[in-house]
């Protein structure tokens, strides 16, 4: 589909840039074409079916350090000419900054396998049946699974063309697919929920049975949960929970947040901020990563950026603007939500790298601890102070084994203390969206319970 548009889009962008050059302004043309499919089934019947396509173009103009931006989904020549004129006009009224600039040519884009033709070749009927199959598997897992709230399949594809007057000329397309299940289990008046979600770059890597079983098992194993006493005890953080903490850390390594004084990591380069076993990267080139792409949304080549190495803080994530402010180089982290917006700093595949221990090894010598599988209210954590106090659920660890389910407690602390108190890191790296982490063992955490 998108290959049909490539020549037309390139010609269109080239003509707009020629006009911009004649008007003696720097300009960037960002063209995005996307398609999404979403299917949900309830009780074997299709409850939701959404198939949508979107195409649009954004023009960013820089004139004497002043920034103008306009966008449209109208690709006609008169509309695009007006769009460029509008962006130039807007630039007259914005604040001048020497850091408003476009990336230069000379980028080298790594070859990545980020498009799976099978995703579009599989019929819609087969995708619906995949969702039904997950629903059946979840229900069959245990008679206490009484409700399948929804079972779904989704996929999407995108093509991006970025050209600017500084010589950037980048085009690529990628796609993904995923499945998810949300269930309820009931026993003697107690009801608990469970979910599982999996996003993959290749259709063949989907494991619908495993997704269904995980969702059902989470719900069933949480039945009859109770509160544990308050105290400080050893804890294991499930990969899902650790990725929730990574969401907070991602805001702390954003160069824009640092420059505005809104990050605990401001001025931390070279400091020991975590246990020596911890390594954190942002990797736009990671094989099979959902966010892998040859370039960012400014046309800067993607890369692997080491943020914390053996516990030492190495640096921040930059787009072109924030890099200029610090006298640095963009790390390829200019991201935008769509053609309707300007780029800002964002993560790609944000990963806490795995260690060498199995999950059983991590808890084998814990006499009494807490294996945390879920946290609630993570959005309340403070990226400036690093303090957090959130709800938590999971299991008691007794004599190295998972025991009774726990719910209704809180965990509290500080992100830096949490990272420094890491005793060991598991080998079970797992992605949740574009963030990945293994199981992590914490020396102790403050638990608020009964």
Helices and strands as residue ranges (DSSP letters): H 3-22, E 26-42, E 45-63, E 66-72, H 77-91, H 117-121, H 124-141, E 145-164, E 169-187, E 190-200, G 203-205, H 208-221, E 231-237, H 239-252, H 255-259, E 280-283, E 304-309, E 312-313, H 320-326, E 334-335, E 344-345, E 350-352, H 359-363, E 368-376, G 378-380, E 387-398, E 401-414, H 415-420, E 422-425, E 430-432, E 435-437, E 440-448
